């Protein structure tokens, strides 16, 4: 299990930014295509972590989201999408990720 890979699903408009950060993004236009790609990634024993852009994750069927959250490997983690209109506070993003990971709200100071 030490040689597990990271996969990243994102929309075309942010793929180049992830590529600049060193990822080889799997580009999908919408949540329906993301669900199809996720299905194939879940059966790939080489994948240990799947990062998925937030809007794509939010567009997944609720049943699929529940099944993904119950799987230990690969771990599927939504990552915040860039927002050019508003800047979300970094601590709000962290708190939301922690809430999803551990199942209850935490408070950062």
Phi and psi restraints in degrees (value plus and minus 20) as a CYANA .aco file:
   2 UNK   PHI     -93.6   -53.6
   2 UNK   PSI     -35.0     5.0
   3 UNK   PHI    -122.6   -82.6
   3 UNK   PSI       6.8    46.8
   4 UNK   PHI     -90.5   -50.5
   4 UNK   PSI     128.0   168.0
   5 UNK   PHI    -125.3   -85.3
   5 UNK   PSI     143.3   183.3
   6 UNK   PHI    -126.8   -86.8
   6 UNK   PSI     112.1   152.1
   7 UNK   PHI    -133.7   -93.7
   7 UNK   PSI     128.2   168.2
   8 UNK   PHI    -151.9  -111.9
   8 UNK   PSI     104.2   144.2
   9 UNK   PHI    -125.5   -85.5
   9 UNK   PSI     107.9   147.9
  10 UNK   PHI    -171.0  -131.0
  10 UNK   PSI     148.4   188.4
  11 UNK   PHI    -100.1   -60.1
  11 UNK   PSI     138.4   178.4
  12 UNK   PHI     -78.2   -38.2
  12 UNK   PSI     -55.4   -15.4
  13 UNK   PHI     -88.7   -48.7
  13 UNK   PSI     -35.7     4.3
  14 UNK   PHI    -137.4   -97.4
  14 UNK   PSI     -19.0    21.0
  15 UNK   PHI     -79.8   -39.8
  15 UNK   PSI     -61.0   -21.0
  16 UNK   PHI     -85.6   -45.6
  16 UNK   PSI     -53.7   -13.7
  17 UNK   PHI     -85.5   -45.5
  17 UNK   PSI     -62.2   -22.2
  18 UNK   PHI     -87.2   -47.2
  18 UNK   PSI     -56.0   -16.0
  19 UNK   PHI     -83.9   -43.9
  19 UNK   PSI     -59.5   -19.5
  20 UNK   PHI     -84.0   -44.0
  20 UNK   PSI     -47.4    -7.4
  21 UNK   PHI    -103.3   -63.3
  21 UNK   PSI     -20.4    19.6
  22 UNK   PHI      83.9   123.9
  22 UNK   PSI     -19.0    21.0
  23 UNK   PHI    -107.8   -67.8
  23 UNK   PSI     138.3   178.3
  24 UNK   PHI    -130.6   -90.6
  24 UNK   PSI      66.3   106.3
  25 UNK   PHI     -87.9   -47.9
  25 UNK   PSI     125.4   165.4
  26 UNK   PHI    -113.4   -73.4
  26 UNK   PSI      91.2   131.2
  27 UNK   PHI    -108.1   -68.1
  27 UNK   PSI     105.6   145.6
  28 UNK   PHI    -150.6  -110.6
  28 UNK   PSI     121.0   161.0
  29 UNK   PHI     -98.4   -58.4
  29 UNK   PSI     -44.4    -4.4
  30 UNK   PHI    -176.5  -136.5
  30 UNK   PSI     156.8   196.8
  31 UNK   PHI     -85.4   -45.4
  31 UNK   PSI     -51.9   -11.9
  32 UNK   PHI     -84.0   -44.0
  32 UNK   PSI     -64.3   -24.3
  33 UNK   PHI     -88.6   -48.6
  33 UNK   PSI     -55.0   -15.0
  34 UNK   PHI     -81.2   -41.2
  34 UNK   PSI     -61.0   -21.0
  35 UNK   PHI     -83.2   -43.2
  35 UNK   PSI     -60.1   -20.1
  36 UNK   PHI     -85.5   -45.5
  36 UNK   PSI     -63.6   -23.6
  37 UNK   PHI     -86.3   -46.3
  37 UNK   PSI     -59.5   -19.5
  38 UNK   PHI     -80.2   -40.2
  38 UNK   PSI     -61.6   -21.6
  39 UNK   PHI     -77.6   -37.6
  39 UNK   PSI     -62.6   -22.6
  40 UNK   PHI     -92.6   -52.6
  40 UNK   PSI     -55.9   -15.9
  41 UNK   PHI     -86.2   -46.2
  41 UNK   PSI     -53.8   -13.8
  42 UNK   PHI     -85.7   -45.7
  42 UNK   PSI     -45.4    -5.4
  43 UNK   PHI    -113.6   -73.6
  43 UNK   PSI     -19.8    20.2
  44 UNK   PHI    -110.4   -70.4
  44 UNK   PSI      91.3   131.3
  45 UNK   PHI     -87.3   -47.3
  45 UNK   PSI     -33.0     7.0
  46 UNK   PHI    -103.0   -63.0
  46 UNK   PSI     -34.0     6.0
  47 UNK   PHI    -113.4   -73.4
  47 UNK   PSI     104.8   144.8
  48 UNK   PHI    -128.3   -88.3
  48 UNK   PSI     -43.2    -3.2
  49 UNK   PHI    -163.9  -123.9
  49 UNK   PSI     112.1   152.1
  50 UNK   PHI    -139.7   -99.7
  50 UNK   PSI      96.5   136.5
  51 UNK   PHI    -114.0   -74.0
  51 UNK   PSI     113.9   153.9
  52 UNK   PHI    -152.6  -112.6
  52 UNK   PSI     112.6   152.6
  53 UNK   PHI     -79.2   -39.2
  53 UNK   PSI     116.0   156.0
  54 UNK   PHI     -65.7   -25.7
  54 UNK   PSI     -71.6   -31.6
  55 UNK   PHI     -81.1   -41.1
  55 UNK   PSI     -53.3   -13.3
  56 UNK   PHI     -88.7   -48.7
  56 UNK   PSI     -63.8   -23.8
  57 UNK   PHI     -82.7   -42.7
  57 UNK   PSI     -63.1   -23.1
  58 UNK   PHI     -83.3   -43.3
  58 UNK   PSI     -47.4    -7.4
  59 UNK   PHI    -105.0   -65.0
  59 UNK   PSI     -24.5    15.5
  60 UNK   PHI     -91.9   -51.9
  60 UNK   PSI     131.4   171.4
  61 UNK   PHI     -76.6   -36.6
  61 UNK   PSI     120.5   160.5
  62 UNK   PHI     -78.9   -38.9
  62 UNK   PSI     -57.2   -17.2
  63 UNK   PHI     -84.8   -44.8
  63 UNK   PSI     -61.5   -21.5
  64 UNK   PHI     -85.1   -45.1
  64 UNK   PSI     -61.0   -21.0
  65 UNK   PHI     -79.7   -39.7
  65 UNK   PSI     -61.4   -21.4
  66 UNK   PHI     -83.4   -43.4
  66 UNK   PSI     -64.8   -24.8
  67 UNK   PHI     -83.5   -43.5
  67 UNK   PSI     -58.8   -18.8
  68 UNK   PHI     -85.8   -45.8
  68 UNK   PSI     -60.2   -20.2
  69 UNK   PHI     -90.0   -50.0
  69 UNK   PSI     -39.4     0.6
  70 UNK   PHI    -109.3   -69.3
  70 UNK   PSI     -31.1     8.9
  71 UNK   PHI    -105.7   -65.7
  71 UNK   PSI     111.6   151.6
  72 UNK   PHI     -98.9   -58.9
  72 UNK   PSI     -56.2   -16.2
  73 UNK   PHI    -163.0  -123.0
  73 UNK   PSI     110.5   150.5
  74 UNK   PHI     -92.8   -52.8
  74 UNK   PSI     125.3   165.3
  75 UNK   PHI     -97.7   -57.7
  75 UNK   PSI     107.7   147.7
  76 UNK   PHI    -126.5   -86.5
  76 UNK   PSI      99.8   139.8
  77 UNK   PHI    -145.5  -105.5
  77 UNK   PSI     100.8   140.8
  78 UNK   PHI     -93.8   -53.8
  78 UNK   PSI     119.2   159.2
  79 UNK   PHI    -134.4   -94.4
  79 UNK   PSI     121.7   161.7
  80 UNK   PHI     -79.9   -39.9
  80 UNK   PSI     119.0   159.0
  81 UNK   PHI    -102.0   -62.0
  81 UNK   PSI     131.4   171.4
  82 UNK   PHI     -84.6   -44.6
  82 UNK   PSI     125.9   165.9
  83 UNK   PHI    -146.7  -106.7
  83 UNK   PSI      94.4   134.4
  84 UNK   PHI    -109.9   -69.9
  84 UNK   PSI     -36.0     4.0
  85 UNK   PHI    -105.1   -65.1
  85 UNK   PSI     -64.6   -24.6
  86 UNK   PHI    -154.0  -114.0
  86 UNK   PSI     127.6   167.6
  87 UNK   PHI    -123.3   -83.3
  87 UNK   PSI      94.9   134.9
  88 UNK   PHI     -97.0   -57.0
  88 UNK   PSI     123.8   163.8
  89 UNK   PHI     -86.1   -46.1
  89 UNK   PSI     115.9   155.9
  90 UNK   PHI     -78.6   -38.6
  90 UNK   PSI     -57.9   -17.9
  91 UNK   PHI     -87.2   -47.2
  91 UNK   PSI     -49.5    -9.5
  92 UNK   PHI     -86.5   -46.5
  92 UNK   PSI     -59.3   -19.3
  93 UNK   PHI     -84.6   -44.6
  93 UNK   PSI     -64.9   -24.9
  94 UNK   PHI     -83.1   -43.1
  94 UNK   PSI     -64.4   -24.4
  95 UNK   PHI     -80.8   -40.8
  95 UNK   PSI     -62.2   -22.2
  96 UNK   PHI     -85.9   -45.9
  96 UNK   PSI     -61.9   -21.9
  97 UNK   PHI     -82.5   -42.5
  97 UNK   PSI     -61.9   -21.9
  98 UNK   PHI     -84.7   -44.7
  98 UNK   PSI     -60.6   -20.6
  99 UNK   PHI     -80.4   -40.4
  99 UNK   PSI     -63.2   -23.2
 100 UNK   PHI     -87.2   -47.2
 100 UNK   PSI     -58.2   -18.2
 101 UNK   PHI     -93.5   -53.5
 101 UNK   PSI     -61.6   -21.6
 102 UNK   PHI    -125.8   -85.8
 102 UNK   PSI     -29.7    10.3
 103 UNK   PHI      71.6   111.6
 103 UNK   PSI     -16.8    23.2
 104 UNK   PHI    -171.7  -131.7
 104 UNK   PSI     141.7   181.7
 105 UNK   PHI     -94.0   -54.0
 105 UNK   PSI     116.4   156.4
 106 UNK   PHI    -136.5   -96.5
 106 UNK   PSI     142.8   182.8
 107 UNK   PHI    -143.2  -103.2
 107 UNK   PSI     103.9   143.9
 108 UNK   PHI    -116.9   -76.9
 108 UNK   PSI     124.8   164.8
